[in-house]
Amino acid sequence: MNDPCATIATMVRNESRVYPQPTNIELFAEFKDIQLIHASTDARYLYSNLYMDEDYARSLVEWEEVEREENP
């Protein structure tokens, strides 16, 4: 499987089905470059600080969550 989103979804589904237990988002804290960021809409996004800084990530999140709809 070469789709990171599908890999995460499969893992969460397996944890729920097999054990059953929810998957703690802190599991992803093992990857030190992966950071959680909140938009002003309270939407949550992840980004890698290996490739972008927090200010740039925040501006992209705000564009996606707020500004894109306001600027068609």
N, C-alpha and C positions, 0 to 999 in steps of 0.2 A: 504494500500500500504506500503510495507516494504522495498522499494528501494529508497534511498535518491536521487539518480540521476533522477529517474522517477518522484519523488515528485517535485523536482525543475523544471524539464521540464514541468510538468503539470501546475505548478503555472505560469510560464512564458507564456505558451500558453494561459491560461485563461486570464491573464492580457492583452495580445495582442488581444484576441477575444472579450472579454466582454467590455472593457473600451474604446476603444483600446489605450493601452499605453505600452511602453517598461518597463521592470523591472529594477530598479536601483540596481546595484550590491552592493551599500552601504546598502541595506536592510540587507545583511548578516553581516554587521558590528554590528548588534544587538547581535550577538553571539561573545562575546569578545575574545574567544579562537581561532576563525577562522581567519587565516592570509592568505594574498595573497602573492605569491612569483613568481618571473619571472626567467625563465631559460635564459641562454645565447642566446638561439634561439628566445627569446621573447615570448615563450609559457608561459601561465599563469596557475598556479596551486594553489589550496587551501590546507591548512593543519591545524591541531589543535595543538596549542602550549601546550595543556594539556598533549599530548602524545609524542611530539618530539620538539626538539629545532630547531631554524632556520637553523643552520649549517647542521644538519642532513637532514632536509627537502630539503635544497638546493642541497646536494650531491645526494639524491635520484632523484630529478628532473633532474639534469645534467646526471645521469646515464640513465634515461628514454629517455631524449631528444637527447643526443649526444653519450654517450659512449656505450650504448647497441648495436647500429648499427655498431660501430667501433670494437666491441669485440663480434662477434657472437658465 
